[in-house]
Amino acid sequence: MSVTSVIGLQWGDEAKGKIVDLLTPEHDIVVRYQGGNNAGHTVQFRGETYKMSLLPTGILHPHCKAVVATGMVVNPKALLEELDDIVRRSGPVDNRLLISNRAHVVFPYHMEEEAVLEKRRQDEAIGTTMRGIGTCYRDKAGRTHGIRIGDLYYPETLRQRLRDIVTYKNTILQALDPDFQPLDADAIFDEYSGYAERMQPYVGDTTAFLLDALDQGKRILFEGAQGSLLDIDHGTFPYVTSSNSSGCGIHNGSGVPERAITRMIGVIKAYTTRVGGGPFPTELHDEIGQHIRDVGREYGTVTGRPRRCGWFDAVACRYSARLSGIDAIAVMLLDVLSQLDELCICEAYEIDGRRTTDFPAHVHELAKAKPVYRTLPGWKRDISHARKLDDLPAEARSYLETISQLVGAPITIVSVGPDREQTVMI
Ligand code: IMP
């Protein structure tokens, strides 16, 4: 039985979509279990480009079921737009999509609230994707204002709850921001009742479905969104997302026991990127950083923001690999480094004059961390045609070996370009 997880080990955008896409043919079910439409990846399928935010990429594969599990926060409008696009271009999904009735719903007031909060934080803004993710998860944790997908099918209770919630949100947001335009609860009710009706054929108990699938020996692939360093509990708080985006989130987000997972693949870029605020010890503010941004086309899929770029940080990745119990690493975008004379890998931090390989728990400590670099020769050669390890120059192999040794897990996949074929399986 194969139950595989694909987890980002950095601050997101590790090109997990390509790995999920490569592994999907050998699985029956692909599951998203945390986050919402803050995630975004571009997938090439049968010559077409799809932008996926909420739906698991498995939805594109006709043999595969796609599950939007309990731990997700779902903006129904965004989900239906994504679904409509897929149906229009590749045909109906019928019974291949299942959406958890326990997942929480993102409402317009979540986006409004986030905009007000981020504006007030000014220089300390988290730099969120403005999709109402954090504010929806907050209402889930707070309980009083949380609405789950299953609640959309109890219209009388829903109408009254929306009136209470919207009155509360309008009062607070008007007090905080004089420009805030109050929202109309009944208009939201009408809009979301329409979405509920359209989603109904797909809504059900995904936990029961997945547990039954396990009993039947089905092959399941868990598709992590964002990266481990953005995990609400284990990441660089408060500059994180609001879900457990490390491997720690699989169990609570899907209901599938952790011991069922047979393979944990950690995905890393050959360098580091970050979008939004928060410390980033190996960030490059020079022409090398700009070179990586240009060659790697490092601009956000969801927001279009330029990503911050820097050298590979083995301290951070060793931490996240251990946290998620990674047994294999996929290194992405190795080709982006091909034109550089020398490459640096951060193998330790120096914090207040003390050298450490431990990733600090607090952002104030991480902000003080000075990277201690190991310098390696570059390869200055096009590697995009490499298909096996021996096709890579010795310098590239040595770069990979150093990463593997410092992070503490074997590298089994190396990506040297966006296409499926541009992959070295080890
Ligand atoms: P939120 O998830 O929109 O609340 O944003 C919180 C932080 O996570 C911000 O720094 C975002 O840029 C970052 N973030 C959220 N989703 C992604 C993603 O899919 N890739 C990379 N960064 C992300």
Residues whose N, C-alpha, C, O or C-beta is under 5 A from the ligand:
A	BS01	IMP	W11 G12 D13 N38 A39 G40 I126 G127 T128 T129 M130 R131 I133 G134 Q226 L230 V240 T241 S242 V275 G276 G277
